[in-house]
Amino acid sequence: MKALRIGDAGELAIVDVPKPKPKPKEALVRILAAGLNRADVSQRRGKYQAPPDAPADIPGLEFAGVIEEAATRLQPGQRVFGLTGGGAQAEYIAIPEDLLLAVPDGISDIEAGAIPEAYVTVHDALFTQAALQRGERLLVHAVASGVGLAALQVAKAFGCEVYGTSRSPEKLERVRSMGVDLACGPDEFEQRIGSATHGEGVNVILDPVGGAYFKSNCKVLATCGRLVILSTMGGSNVEMSLALLMTKRLRVFGTMLRNRSLEEKTAAMRAFARDLMPLVESGQLKPVIAATYPLERATEAYEMMERNRNVGKIVLVL
């Protein structure tokens, strides 16, 4: 089968590798679309190793496709999407059935391939970790990313007020048309949110940047606010007084899906299916597709993400 391989120097190439053989309780899926994520870019740079149960040199954390062989719950020919620790940017994948969900009617293969990583991450971060409540205020950094737009959609569906940041004026203009209540640059969110909330702040922050925003995040959080760190694109080290965390009784969560156990990933998928799949089926939640590329042009797709040109998801089509 064809697969995208990361070479020793970070080069990307299409190679022939053996077709995987499913183990007990696994399904064999013919992949039709695979979402591209920051983790894939980091893996290409040698900064994010794949977990032990995933290929070390074939990236890809999410996909949509058709079942070819199934163990128990699923049927051959069924359209599915799923999460994996790696290996999704290839023609086939063998994966535990518990990490697969049926694709609703009305959702294209490309859209389905852009759903799992963003929306499962968002559901886990906002509800399982931060216990976001209806009507609360949410700040989403990098709001024009795939995860950022998923968070915007989910939070608005639950009646929340959503603020977002981006370094790109063009992206800020795009997200204003998508329903964000306040959109601003990262250098001004502390002042703008303070003014917009009359000093009360936001209840929850979803942050893929990390260290660079930590102090300002703590300042704009309301009393008993919750900060969820998804990534550390802006650094992983923080130096500040803990007095503010204590005074405001803040809570800080770190979260990552890729390195979780099968049981933990299964629980996250089931929670997503329970709470958000009805909204996907109704069309209320729908991924924003920035661009699609055939697998043979994967290098262009990776470069687009590295240059931060995308608003929404980039999807590889097989």
PERAPE-V913713 format. One record per backbone hydrogen bond with DSSP energy under -0.5 kcal/mol. NH is the residue of the N-H (numbers start at 0). CO is the residue of the C=O. Records with the same first field share a line. If there is no record, write none. Layout:
NH->CO + CO
This chain:
2->14
3->88
4->2 + 12
5->56
6->4 + 10
9->6
12->4
14->2 + 12
16->0 + 14
21->19
25->22
26->94
27->68
28->26 + 92
29->65
30->28 + 90
31->63
32->63
33->315
34->112
35->313
39->36
40->36
41->37
42->38
43->39
44->40
45->42
46->41
47->41
53->50
58->56
62->81
63->32
64->79
65->29
66->77
67->27
68->27
76->66
77->74
79->64
80->100
81->62
82->98
83->60
86->57
87->59
88->58
89->87
90->1
92->28
94->26 + 92
96->24
98->95
99->96
100->80
102->78
106->103
107->105
111->107
112->108
113->109 + 110
114->111
115->111
118->114
119->115
120->116
121->117
122->118
123->119
124->120
125->121
126->122
127->122
128->123
129->124
130->126
131->125
134->157
135->132
137->160
138->203
139->162
140->138 + 205
142->139 + 164
144->141
145->311
148->144
149->145
150->146
151->147
152->148
153->149
154->150
155->151
156->152
157->153
158->155
159->154
160->135
162->137
163->181
164->139
165->183
168->166
171->167
172->168
173->169
174->170
175->171
176->172 + 173
177->174
178->175
179->174
180->161
181->161
183->163
187->184
188->184
191->187
192->188
193->189
194->190
195->191
196->192
197->194
198->193
199->196
201->219
202->136
203->136
204->225
205->138
206->204 + 227
210->234
211->233
212->209
213->209 + 210
216->212
217->213
218->214
219->215
220->216
221->201
223->247
224->221
225->202
226->250
227->204
228->226 + 252
229->206 + 227
230->206
232->207
233->208
234->231
243->240
245->241
246->242
247->243
248->244
249->244
250->224
252->226
254->228
259->256
264->260
265->261
266->262
267->263
268->264
269->265
270->266
271->267
272->268
273->269
274->270
275->271
276->271
278->275
279->275
280->276
281->277
282->278 + 279
283->278
284->278
285->283
288->286
289->287 + 312
290->312
292->314
294->316
296->293
297->294
299->296
300->296
301->297
302->298
303->299
304->300
305->301
306->302
307->304
308->303
311->143 + 309
312->287
313->35
314->290
315->33
316->292
317->31
